[in-house]
Every structure is written in C-alpha cells, then in structure tokens.
C-alpha cells in the first residue's frame, strides 16, 4: 500500500471473490455486501449474464476508438433512448465524465442556440458530482474542494428543496439547474416530488436547462429505471454511471435532441468511452434490468427493507434517529452520540458491509438482486450493532 497515493483511508481488508450479495475476503471471511462498491454492483457480484458478456466480448474485441462505428454503442444508445426521456447518448468511463459532458453541453447549447452570456448553473448544498475541478465547484462543498482554490467559475448554490431560493438566484447569466434527485454522498436525502416538478416549471419559465445527476440514484436503485421518473418530469440532460456498468467502468450522458444538437463532430470526445467491452457489459446489464418484472421485484424487496428499517428505528431510538432515501438507496441518520463511521466499523466486524454518508448517515446500498432473507440477515447485524452503539 505504501506505493499508493494516500487518497483513501482504507480498511485492512481485501477480497478475492464475490457471488451475488456476498464478498469473500482473502482471509476466508464472508461479508454481506450492502455497499455494492458504492452503488456500482447493481446485479451483485459475478452475475452469470455479465460474466458471459465479458468473456464473449473479451475474446473478440476490446477497443477500437471512436474513429469508427461501434455497433454495441449504437445498440446501447438506442435502448437507453427507448427506455428514457432522451434522444441521444454519449458514453464515458465514469460518473464525473458523464457530469462534465452534461455541463459542457449546457454551455454549448446556450452558446449556439441562445445567449452565450448564459453560463452559470444553479446547484445544491449537500450535493456531490465527482472529483474534477468543475465537479468540485458544482458541489461547492468545502469537504472536497478545500486546497483546490480558485474554484471553477459558474456555479451558484441553493438549499436543497428551497424553490423560492432557486427563483431568487436566477439571473441573466443563469443557464441551467443541476440536481441529484436523491443525494447520495450528502446524506441520502430524496428531493420532494413537488420540488423536482417545481424545478422543471422554473426551467421552462426562464429558458433554463434541467440536468439530473443520477450517477448514484439511477439505474433501478430507487425502483424506477431513473429516480426522476417518480416525479413524472423529464430533464433536458441526465448523467449516470455506477450501476449501468454493473462493476465495469461506464458513464453515460443522455440528452434531448434539441439540446444534444449543440454537439457536432469535434465538440467533445473521449478515447476510451463507449469501447466495445464496456458496451457489451452495459447491454448485458440492461438485458437483466429491463426484463419484465425486474424492477417490480426491486420495489418488493425495497418495501420489505423499508418495513424492517421502521422496526429498527422503533427498537433502537438511541442509535438511529430517522430513515432516509428511497428504494434500495437507504440511509439511517445516526442519533447524537452515535457516529456513522463507528457503526460502519462495527458492522464490518459482524460481517455486513455498509458505507458512511454526510450528515452522520449510515448508507445501505444492497445489490438490486438482494433477497428478503438477505435483508433480514442485514437487519439482524444492524440490530446487534445498534444495541452495542446505544450501550456505548
Ligand atoms: N455524481 C454522483 C451523484 C456521485 O455519487 C458520484 C460518485 O459517487 C459522481 C457523480 C462521480 O462519479 P465517479 O466517481 O464515477 O466519477
């Protein structure tokens, strides 16, 4: 580990194998994985359909560059377009690249079709959009941006959920609004449906573009293909990643025809994005996720998890204050005196992998293929950790 840059405070734990909702450590221990590589392993570990796609494509062709047509890319784009609000897709390798594509598209759109002076984006307190300089500025969170001044210009911030503040911030230079429909890193906060609908109305009223960052909350995590579908409104641009590759690096920026028209050959690009290997796996993820009944099953197990979390809250008010999030993207706000990272450590000791989030929240991100029995087993470990935390 000494040769690695110290960007992570890593646990002294390594895995050698995964199967479904379980990870197996090099020392033989088995862990129930309610972290899913931070919402990445949507179909669990070693899903046979994904493994097959990886091997078959791996034996044929990995990379050709975007100088040529890539049939898997065209197919995945068509399928995403058919399943969403979007008309066009751009493929990248990560969440932040998908976000960056959307932010560039916002500026290019106004430059080409509207008013080039419009470049500012309204974003929200508690948000997270990735680690590039632009994404740090978009989130405006000291925790991630400290030491990297000066910030990239062009972002204004409002309280998450406050439509009056959004209206007050709009000026002649405002180009767009960027929001995570469910904030992940910031503390698993789901925006009110009325707030999302209000943002769409405000955007229409002022000629702004609406961009959703669904890098974490998209791809079935909330029980819909994309979280914003619960609000019944469409964005102009959407960035997603994580679950769409099922563990393989893959990011996507989706946009409506009108907005995507601002990109012409040369406007934007990537060497690796949309390579045949990533596309084969992305298509395999969609085979499973869009299968009849898959999301209905996610909603069923999510309802079970919800009931079990309510029980946990009733039993351990000294450990947990409230529940947050939606679907299989859940958070438990820890009670005062209880620290989320201590709970993550305790749970890992018991055999359950979880993640901390901002605002002293314990994050639960099981794979979408999790069963009720696995949820019950996680709840038993959460109860054991909560009992200890309360007693401490
Ligand atoms: N946007 C959101 C909402 C995220 O949760 C993340 C990562 O956690 C990102 C963007 C950045 O994604 P990546 O780490 O793949 O660049």
Boltz pocket constraint, residues with backbone or C-beta under 6 A from the ligand:
constraints:
  - pocket:
      binder: B
      contacts: [[A, 38], [A, 93], [A, 94], [A, 95], [A, 96], [A, 97], [A, 99], [A, 128], [A, 129], [A, 130], [A, 131], [A, 180], [A, 182], [A, 184], [A, 185], [A, 213], [A, 214], [A, 215], [A, 216], [A, 217], [A, 241], [A, 242]]
      max_distance: 6.0
